[in-house]
Amino acid sequence: MSEVRLAAEERTEFGKGAARRTRRAGKIPAVLYGHGSDPKHLALPALEFARVVREHGHNAVLTLDIDSTSELALTKTVTTHPIKNYIEHVDLLLVQRGEKVTVDVPIVVSGEPAAATLVTQDLTTVQVEAEALHIPEQIELSIEGVEAGTQIHASDLKLPSGVGLVTDAEALVLAVNAAPTAAELDGGEGEAAADTEATEES
């Protein structure tokens, strides 16, 4: 994952009213913490940060230009408004070059399994440890031609070099099962109808 540079400003006002004023000014309230330092309350440019999240995901690493200093930060938490879908707040973790961090990375499934199968996915993300500047944006998992009865666990994922698995190796990512036949589906509907009739008669 590439490093992105953003200009940030220190905030001197706090609370909900101050946060609303920051957002009205086209900026996002943020807090930078880590390495035992006092938290810094910042304002990030809203449009630029939203573009970074779209292009690099929620684990984006930023070089923040704050006044005359620069800080390297990992995007830790992005809080989005549940209805209006704008970014309300960001938590940033102070990191150093070469430092390893633990993050959740999305699993992207591709390909078509064997015919007459049904895929159930248990995990959509996997937790990994990687250098801050080498966090994978996603972990790709191909299920092209996979037969029924196959189970794929976290240990089966192909991680990039230098990336370690933190999620339990035995955790089930997805399973490929035989799809129910038309007869089985009809049988299930018949049983459900019979149960309904029995309930109505009682």
N, C-alpha and C positions, 0 to 999 in steps of 0.2 A: 504494500500500500504506500503510495507516494505521500510525501509531506506537503501540506498546504499552508500558505502564509496568509494570515488575516490580521488586520489592524483591530485592536481592542482598546476600550477605554475603562479606566477604573471608575466604579460607581461610589458616590458618597451618600446617596439617599437609599433607604431600604423600606421594606413593607410593600403591601399590595398596591397602594396608590403610586408609589415610586416605580414599581414594576410596570404598571399600566402606562405611566408617562414614558418610560423607556421604550415600550413596545410601540406607542403612538409615534415616537421619533424614528421608527424604522429599525429598532435595535432589539436584541434579545438579552434579558437578564441572564447572567451566568456566574458560577462560582468556581474558582480554581483552587484546588487543595492538593496536599500530598507532600511527602518527604519531610514531615514534621513542621512545615512552614504554616504561618497563619493564613487562613483562607483569604483569597482576593475576590472581591465582588466586581464583576466586569460587565460591560455591555458589548455584545458582538453585533456586527452588521447583519441584519436579518436576511436579506436576499442572498448575500454571499455565503452565509453559513448554510442556508437551506440548499443552495446549489452543491455545497461540499457534501452534505448528507445524501443528496440524490446520487451524486457521482461516486462517492467513496464509502457510503454506508455509515452506520452509527458508530463504527470503531475508527473514524477518521482521526489522524494525528495532525495537529495544527502547530504551526510556529506562530505564536501570538506576539505581535509587536505592541508592547504596552509602554507608552511614553518612550523612553530612550533604551529600554531593555527588551529582550526577546526571551520567551519561555516556550518550551516544548510541552505540549499537552495532548493527552488522549481523551477523545470524546467518550465519556463514561455513561451518562444518562441524558436522553433527550425527552423532555416532557412536552407532549402535544395536546392541544385543546381537544377534548373528546368529540365536540360537535363541529367547530369551525375549522379544525385541522391545521391551525397555525402553531408554530413552536412557541411554547410559553416560557420554558426555562431550560438551561443546559448545565450539567455538572461536568467539570473538566478535571482530569487527574494529571498532576505534574509528573513528567517522566524525563528520563535522561537517555541520551543516545546509547544504544547497546543494552539498555535495561529490558528485562523480560517482564511481560504483563500477562495476566489471565483475562481472557475475553470470551464472549459468546459469539460464534460465527455461524451464519445461516447455512443450512444444507440445501443445495439445489439439486433436485432429482431430474434426470433426463432419460430419454429413451422409452421404448415400449416393451413391456414384458411379454412373455409367451402368450399365445392366444388362450382365451377362456380362463384368465386369471384376474384376481382382484388384489390391488395394492392397498395396504393400510400402513400409514406412516405415524410412528409414535413420537419421533423427535424431529423438530424442524430446525434446531440449532445444536451445536456441539461446543463444549467449552474446551479451549486450547490455551497453551502457553506459547508465546512467541515474542521475539524482539519487537519493541514498540513500532519501529519503522518497517517491519516485515510481517504485519498481520494480514493474513489472507482475507480478501473481501467475502469469499464464500468457499465452501467445500463442495465440490461436484461429485455426484454419485450417479453413475449410469446403471440403469436396470434393463438395458436393451437385451431382449431375448431371455430374461431370467425366468426359470421354470417355477411352477407352483410348488410350494413347500420350502421355498428359500427364505431364510431369515438373515438379515444383514445387521450386524452389531457395530457399535462404535469403533471397535478394534479393526473392522474391515474397511473403514474409510481410508482413502489415500490422502495423507496429509503432505503438504509441501515440506521440503527439506528445512530443518531447523525449527519445525513446529511440533510441539508435543501434545499428546492427548491428556486432558484433565478429567473429562467425563469418564465415568465408570466404563471400562473396556467392554463389559458384558451387557451394557445398556442396549436395548433393542431400538434400532433406528427405523427399520420398516420390515414388513413381512409380505411375501407374495403368496397368496392362497388361491386355491381353485375357486373359480367363480361358481355360484350356485346355478344349477341347470334350470331350464324352464319348468321341468316337472317338479323340481324341488320348490321353486317359487310358487307354482300353482298349488302344491301340497300345503305350503305354509299359509296361503290365502284361504284354502279350504278349511284348515284347522281354525284359523282366526274366525271365519264365518260361523263354524260350528260352535265355537266358544261363545260368540255373540248370541246365537239362537238359544243356547242353553241358559245363558244369563237372563234373556228376555222371558223364557218360559218359567224360570224360577221366580 
